[in-house]
Amino acid sequence: MFLKIFKTFGVRLSSAIISLLIAVVISQFLGAGGKGEQGIIITTIALILIFANMVGGASLVYLTPKLPLKKLILPSYVWSFFISALFVGVLFLFPLIEAKYVWHVALLTLLNSFTSVNTSVLLGKENIRAVNIINFSQVALTISALLVFFISGIATNIYGYIYSLYFAYGCTLVMSVILLSPYRHKSPGDEPVSYTYAIRMLFRYGFMNQLAHITQLLSFRVSYYFLESFQGYDAVGIYSNGVSITESVWMISGSVALVQYSKISNTGDKKFNQQLSAELLRISLLLSFLVLIPLVLFPGSFYAFIFGKDFGDINRIMWLLAPGVLVFVNALILGHYFSGTGQYHINSIGSAIGLVVTIILALVLIPRMGYLGAALTASLSYLSTTVFVTICFCRESKLKLIDLLPLPRYFSGYYLSLKQYLCKNKAARDE
């Protein structure tokens, strides 16, 4: 299991570096305003994708080991198409983005949601390697196409980014279909299952889980829309880069959670799942802290050099974001425990609390403090969600808060195991 985590982390680290390069390229070529447009576009795609994943996301991971795939995949595809089409009307009615981007956002979401269905099945099959390949390929293809469009002069505005997404999403969809093909005719058990039953199960397990993700994403990113409304695209661009760098530490807990969720979904031992989640949380907290410290210590001049002269305030944003980002590691790991055990309502409530905090504070702080107000709002929102989820986990597992902290006594065993492993390998080489 830990080998899978390390491999996943390696892929996510590589993906994070490439995502940073995408942000650098867009910031340097298009400035803060162009980066702000990109932030709004990708946030809106992510928002619609969560609604699409109400059927084809976590519920699919949970049900893949239990129901025939052919009864799960087709309803997930149909739902993805329906949601993408629905949001064309929604975005024209509620203009979160400019009208000229609406059809692009809808089509890109459709492509990505089909890929998400396929990767969810692969995750349900515990094929972490295939999921990692797809996720890495998507960002790698995006930066490759983006550089071609920008350097060649074919498309040097925000459409260069949009066309790059079309290329990357299209290629990874084809890739996911190929990687999924060996499983299409393999079904768990011999009991016949109707489409009606499968759809009911998809909605049953998907609705509450995705409700949590919807409220969570809104609590994460609704500040983008407030910023754009009160301060314009420039503020969104500066803030989004600060957010991207600070939240990059979540690639550690994300790598852990991906394997954790897959493991828990296939294991019925509740006590084991609780102990596993606590152990993985301690590791994630420690590693996240070690990564976060140097990121916030870089001066503003460093980030201005990397992204351009408009971005010198990024380190101030990061200082305000850092406390909330670090504590939210708890919510990420423990939230996947509750998802893996079918307790989606806890994540939904926790995310709803964070969203309420975000909306209230955003309306008060953003008009007065701009992107610094957005950063403070986000940090306090992360904290509120984390407090609720952690309390729920401690009550259920009978563990104390101190049991979840990365204290030295928990890591002595890892050190001894590593020492024994190295000594064993040395002895084998000497022979």
C-alpha positions, 0 to 999 in steps of 0.5 A: 500500500505504501508503495502505491502511495509513494508512486502516486505522490511521485506522479502528483509531484510531477503533475504539480510542477507541470501545473506550476509551469502552466501558471507561469506560462499563462502569467508571463504571457497574459499577465494577471488579467489573463491568469484571472480569466484562466482561473475563472474558466478552470474553476467553472469546469471543476464546479460542473464536473462535480455535478457530473460526478454525482453519478460517475465519481465516488459512488462509481469507485464504491460500486465498481467492486460490487456491481457489473460495470456495464450497468454502471458506466452507461448511466454515468456517461448519460448523466455527464452529458445531461449535466454538461447540457444543463449548465449551458443554460445555467451559465447563460442564466447566471453569468458566472463566466463571460458568454463567449466561454460558456460553450467551451466550458460545457464541452470541456467539462463533458470530455473531462467527465467521461474521463472521470467516469473511466478513472473512477472505475479504474480506481474502484479496481484498485488500478492506481497505476492507470489512474496516475498515468491518466492524471499525469498525461492530462497536465503534461499534454496541456503544457505541451500544447500551451507552449506550442500555441503561445510560442508559435503565435497560433493562439497567444490569448486565453484561447491558447489555453482553451485549445490546449485543454481540448487537446489534453482532455481529448487525448486522455479520454481516449487513453482512459478508454484503452486502459479500461477495456480489459475490465469491461466484460468482468463483473463481480458475482453472477447475480443479475442486476437491473439498470434501475437498481444500478442507477438507484445505487449510483444516486444513493451513494453519489448524491450525498458524497458529491453534495459534500464536494459541491459545497467544498469546492464552492467554499474553496473557490467562490471567492474567485467570483466575489473577487472578479465582481469586486476587484476584476480579473487582475485580483483573481489572477494574483490570488489564484497563483497564491492559492495554487502554490499554497494548496500544492501541499495537498498533493501529499494528502491527495496521494495518500487519500487516493490509495486510502479511499480505494483500500477502505472501499474494498475493506469491511473492517471498520477498526482497521480503517480507523487506525489506517486513517489515523496513521496516514493522517499523521504522516500527511500532516508531518510531510505537508508541514515540511513542504509548506514552510519553505514555500511561505518563506520565499519573498515576494520578489521571488514570485514576481520573478517567476510569474511577472511583476504583477505577482509580488504580493503572492507571499502575503496571500500565502501567509494568510492561507498557510494555517488553514491549508495545513489544518485542512489536511485533517479534513482531506484524510478523515473525509476520505475515511467517511466517504469510504465507509459510506458516511457521506453526510458528515463530509456534506455537513462539514463542507456546508459549514465551510461554505457558510463561513466563506460566504459571510466572510467574503462579503465582509472582507473581500470588498475591504481587503481584496485578495488578502481578504479572500485568503483570510476567508479561505483559511478560516473556512478550512479551519471550520470544516476541519474542526467539525470532521475531526470531532466526528472522527474522534467520537466514532473512533474513540481516539483523542486529538493528540492521537492524530498528531504526528508525534515522534513516538508514532514514527519510531517504528517506521525508522526501525523498519527502514533500518532493518530493510537497509541492513537486510539489503546490505547483507544480501549485497555483501554475500 
